[in-house]
Amino acid sequence: MKKILGILAFVVLAAPPAFADEFTKADMDRWQKEFDAAAKLGRKLWVNDGPVKLGTNGVACAQCHPNGANTHPETYPKFQKQLGKVAQMWEMVNWCIRNPLEGKNLAADSNEMTALLAYANSERKGVKLAPGKH
């Protein structure tokens, strides 16, 4: 038992400390590249030029929300009159897909929903978070 404790103590003391909030520049660059790729796909979906058509009637998100206008992702979660409850932005995106676009809901964790939300957020980069604001 002493030998095992001695080995564990050596491993613990020899290993450099690692903290969850320490990221390398390579990490940050890779993550930004991934976000940018998602936002780029979201833009294509937004203007109805993506690999997936969100609706059935030719209407695109961009017709009501050019460049993500009036989406205000920084205000979610918030009360949405159309849904009658406090909702996340993905729920409102699905409302728009079902109603103006006459399409089918996307899964909240689908690549397409992630891309749409990444695009909307990229258009509001730098805007202060304001959950619940109308």
N, C-alpha and C positions, 0 to 999 in steps of 0.2 A: 504494500500500500504506500509506504514511504517513497519507493522508487517511482510509482505512478504520479504521486503528488509533486515530486521533484521534477519530473518531465513536464507536467502541466505548468508548474511555476516557470520553468525555462521558456516554454512556448509563449506564455502570456507576457513575460518580461521581454522576450526577444522580438516579439511582433511589434511593428510600429503602430501607434494609435491611428485608428481610422474613425473618422466622424462622418455622419450621414450628410452633413451640410458642406462637405469639402468635395468640390468637383474640379476637374481639370479643364483647361481651355478646350482640349479635344472633346471632352464631354459636352461642354456648352455649345461648341460649334456643331457637333453631330446632332444635338437635340434641336438647335435652331434650324438646321437643314431639314430635319424631319417635319417640324412645324410648318416651315415654308412650303414643303411639298404637299402637306395636307391642305394648307390654305389655297394653294394653286389649284388643286383638284376641286376644292370647294367653290372657287371662282368659276370654274368650268361648269359645275353643276348649277350654280346660281344663275348663269346666263343661258342655261339649257343647251350647253355645248359639251357636256360630259359624257362619259361612257354609259351612264344610266340616265334615263329620262325620269324626272321626278313626278311629272303629271301626264295626263292623257289628252289635254286640250291645247297644247302649244304655249301655254302661259309659263313664264319664267319668274323666279323670285325677283330678278332684276327689274321687272316691269313695275313693281310696286316699291322695290327697295334698291334703286340703282346704287352701286358701290356700297351696299349694305346699309343704306340710309334708313333711319327710323327703326332699326332693329334693337339698338341699345343693349347689347349683351352685358354691359357693366351693371345693369339694373336688376338682373335676375339673381335669385328667384324673386318674383313679385306677383301681385294679384293681376290676373289676366281676365278681363271682362268676358272675352269670348269663351274662355274655359270655365269661368265661374269659380276660380280657386287660385291660390298661390301656386305658381307653376315654375318649372325650369324652362330655359329657353328651348330645349329640344322638344318640349311638349307644344310650344307655340309654333315651332317650325313644322311639326307634324300637322297641326291645325291648318296651317297655310297649304301644306301639300295636299291634304284631304279636301279642302274647300276651294280656294281660288285655282289651284292647279289640277284638281280632280284626280289626285293620285292616291297611292297607298302609303300608310305610315312606314317610316323607316324605324328600325330598331334603334333604341337610344345609344347603343354601343356599336352601331355599324360604322364601317369606314366612311360611308357617305355622310352620315350625320356628323361624325367627327370632323370631316372635311368642311361641311357647311358651317359648323360652329367655329372652326379655326378661321375660316374666311371672314365671317362676321366680326370675330374678335380682332383679326388683323386690321380691319378697317377702322377699328376704334382704339388702336394701340396708343397708350399714353393717357387715355381718359380715366379719370379717377373712378374706382369702384363705388357704386351707390345702390346696393341691393335694396329692393322694395320701392325705389323711386319711380314715379310716373312722370 
